Amino acid sequence: MRDQRHGRLVEAEGAIVIMASTVFAFDLFAVLPLLPQTPVGRGPEAVLLVPLFFTVRSWLIATLIVPVGAVLDKFGPRILVPVACIVKAGGFWLASSATDELGFLAAAAALGLGTAVTRPAMKSVIAAIRQRSPGSQLFAGQNIATNVAAIGGPAAAQAAVLMGMSEQMFLLLIALEVGWRSRCCSRSGCISSLDVETRSHLPRCAPRCFPGSCPSMPTRCWPVAR
């Protein structure tokens, strides 16, 4: 019975984490066709500022992802991911409403900072789940889902642009981030919909569990994600 409950718990965790990763990838790429529709994107300097937006965002993701990973190890995704979701939601709002170059690039910085948190956070949670279920294919599932979202996000946003619904699309991106802020990481270990009582039946490894560090319970400790 305990093994069955453990299996269902792992499946539920995996599904929710993949859903969260899909939303984050969708948001990250869906903003691409929307930028030329913003006040700054319609301005005379747009030919320089729109590419610079992506440069700032990508540079921050690349440079912060390692130090942010160390912070995640210390504080856990439960604390940092909700904050990152709010930062990203603010970035989308700022990108859609900024009327000057500084505000536009600040939006890029907010999106880069938030993504530098959510990207390694989701991978750390999947790694934690794999400690308890080594045979799961969560990394493969996450990669497939995020690649589909990376294709579908710009397509959906471009359709919104063609229908004159750019503002509504920005609102959708903001709503997705705010929604996952309340859905993800709100109760325990990046999963808000799981039964806390079920978790209490599983052994816990403290403070963290890495491969080989818990030989007596290799698949049932609760690592990095707190």
Secondary structure, DSSP 8 states (H G I E B T S, - for coil): -HHHHHHHHHHHHHHHHHHHHHHHHHHHHHTGGGGGGSTTTTSTTHHHHHHHHHHHHHHHHHHHHHHHHHHHHHH-HHHHHHHHHHHHHHHHHHHHH--SHHHHHHHHHHHHHHHHHHHHHHHHHHHHHHHH-TT--HHHHHHHHHHHHHHHHHHHHHHHHHTT-HHHHHHHHHHHHHHHHHHSSSSBTTBSSS-HHHHHTS---SS---TTS-TTSTTS---S--
